[in-house]
């Protein structure tokens, strides 16, 4: 297994296997689960396609920025793509299904949040948490629940690999009942 080449700069570049270098301005990996949470690939269409094919090498594994990642095809990911006008470049996103409200499986023990760094609380946090746990949650509780989730490590930040303006989190499904019960008892959140 060959480690991909990458260069530092305002945007990271990677090459999976023997594919040509492409830009990856957004890259969020979950080292513990050895998976890609989100990757944005930009470049000449053929180069992006070659890297995509390398990522989809079902059953294989590779290194991305030094992180061991299992490449299991598109079973756990959603693919989004478009051609960029007047450039001949292609933009392709690979997004883990547990980071997508529409694709998330509430039966999994965790989900992912992606957040632009200027946001205090990820915009989709309450919606995804409400889908994941059996206790209904309300939007006004977002700041309290997010802060308590970080404090109790039910929400764990993921390394961002120097991506541009994005942060990722892995959120556990278990333990929220206690935080909500304590928040209501203390008056920090109300119905």
N, C-alpha and C positions, 0 to 999 in steps of 0.2 A: 504494500500500500504506500503510495507516494503522498507526502504532504504537499498541499497546494502552495503555490507561490503567492505572496501578497506584498504590496508596497504601502508604506505609510504615506499620508498626504491628506488633503481635505476630504477625499473619499478613498475608501479602501478598494482594493482590487483583489480578486481571487481568480484562481484557475483550479477547477476540480479535475483531478486526473491529468489528462493530457490536453484538455480543452484550453483555448486561448484565454488570456486575461480579460476580465470584464469588471466594471465598477459595481460595487455593492455599498451604496451609501447607507442603507439600513440593514442591519444584521443583528438579530437577537437570537441567542442560542441558550438552550437549557442543558448545561453540562451534566447535571444529575440524571436527567432522562435521556441524555445523549441524542438530542433532537434539535431541529431547527424550529424556532418559534415563528420568526419572520425573516425573510430575506428579500430585498429588492435588488434585482439584477438589471443593469443597463449596459448596452453596448450594441455593436453591430449584430444584426439579427442572427447570423450564422454562429457567432461566438456565444451569444446568449443561449441559443438552441443547443450548442455542444455542451455547455455547462449544465443546462437543464437535463439533458440526456444522462450526463454523469451523475447528477443528483438522483435521478430516477432509477439508477442501477439497482433494482430490487435485490434485497438481501445483502448488499455490500455495505461497507463502511468506509469512511475517509476522514481526513482532518480538515477542519475549516478554522483558520486562524489558531491552529494548535489545539483545537478542541475535537475530540473523537466524537463523530456523529454517525449514527446508523442511518443508512439510506434505504428506506423501505418502499420506494415508489411513492405514489400519491395516496396511499391508504389513509394516512393521518393528516393530510394537507390539502389545502385548496389552492388552485393555480389561477392567477389573474394575469392577463397580458394585454398589451396594446403596442401598436407601432407609433412612434413619435413622429409627428408631421415634419416634413422637410429635412429630416436628419438621416433617415435610413436606419435609425437605431430602434431597438426593441426594449420595452420595459416589461419585466416579468416579475411577479411577486409569488412567493411561496409562503402561505400562511397556515400555521397549525390549526386544525379544526377546533381545538380547545381554546383558541384565541378569537374565534368567530361566533357571535351570538347565534346566528342561524345554523351553524354546523356543530356547535358544542354538544357533547354527550353529557347530560347531567349525572349519569351513572359513574363517570370517571371520578377519581378522588381529588382532582384539581382542575383548574382552568387557568388560562393565561390572560393577562391584561397588557395592552400596549398603550403607551401614554406619550404624548408630546411633552417635552420637558417643561414647557411653560404652564401646564395644567397642574393645579393642586391635587386633584383627584381625577383619575381616568374617567372620561365621559361615560363609558359603558360599564363601570364597576357595579352600580346598583342593579342594573338590568341582568347582568351575568350572575351576580350573587343571588338574586331573586330566583333565577332559573335553576341554580345549583343546589340551593338548600330548601328545606321544607317550610321554614318560617318565612312569611312574607316580610319584605323590607321596603322601606319608603325612601324616596329620593332625598328628603331633608336629613336623613341619617348618614349620608355619604361621607362627609368629612370625619365624623366621629368613628364610623366603622372602619374607614380606611386607616386612620391614625392608630386605632386599637389593633387592627389586623397587622400592621407593621410592628407595633410594640410586642405583640404576642407571637410574632413570626408565623401567623397564619398567612400573611402576605410576605413573600420573600423576593427582594429585587434580584434580577438576573443581570449578568454582565452585559454591557452594550457593545463591546468590541469597537469602540470609538465611532459608532454610527452617528448620523447627523440628526440631532434633536429628538431622539426617541429613547424610551426606557421600557423595559419589560418586567413583569412580575409573574410569579407562580403563586396562585391562591388556592389554599387547601379548602376543602368543603367542610371538614370537621372542626368543631369548636366555636362556631358562630353563635350557637344558641346561648352559650354562657356569656359572650360579649353583649349580645342583645338584651338578655335578662338583666345583667348588671347595669347596662346603660339605662334601661327603663327604671330600675330600682333607684339609681342615683339621680334620676331626672335629666341625664345627659341627652336622652332621646325620648320622644313622646309620640303618642298616636294622634 
